Amino acid sequence: MIRALLVAAILQPTMALAYIDPNTGGMLFQLLAPLFAAVVAGWIMLRRVIGQTVSRWLRKLSGKADS
């Protein structure tokens, strides 16, 4: 009985009183595209440094430290 009431309450249609501007997608793209580009550029520039640091740590942990 309770499940049926819960399902009926969830499936009850309601009016949507919201409006999304048609150009919202363009605004989101203008916001997210430079952020994505900055993250990718940062990753490309730091990839070698991060890789060298991680490999150095792994060599030290495995006991094969370079002299």
N, C-alpha and C positions, 0 to 999 in steps of 0.2 A: 504494500500500500504506500509506504513512504517512498520507495523507489519510483513508483508510478507518478507520485506528486512531484518528485524531484525532476524526473524526465519531462513532465508536462511544464514545469516552471522554466527549465532550461530551453525547451523547444518553443516557448511562447514567442511569437514574433513581436518585435518592438520597432518603433519608428527610429530611423537614423537621422539625427538632427545635426549632422556634421557635413562640412563641405571641404573638399581638398581642391586647392587651386590646380588647374591643369599644368601649370609650369613648375609645380613642386619637384617633379623629377629632374628638371633642368637645374634647379637650385641645389638639390642634393648632389647632382653630378659635379657642379662647380665646387661644392664643399669637399666631396670625397675623392675626386680625381687628384688634386694636388697632394692630399694626405697620402694616398696610395703611392704616388710618384716619389714623395719624400721618403717613405719607408723603403721602397725598392732601391732608391739611390743610396740610402744609408746602408742597406744590406750589401749592396755591391761594393761599396767603398770599404766596409769593415769586414767583409767575408774573409779576406786573407789574414788579417790580424786575429780574428776570432779562431780561425782554423789553426794558425801557428800556436796560439795560446793553449788551445785544447790539446793539440798534439804534444806540446811541451809538458802539460800536466799529466797526460797519459804515459809519456816516457818516464817521468819521475815516479809515478805510481807503480809502474811495472819494473822499476829498478834499472832501466836502461838509459839513465841520464847521460847527456853528452858532456864531455869534459872540455 
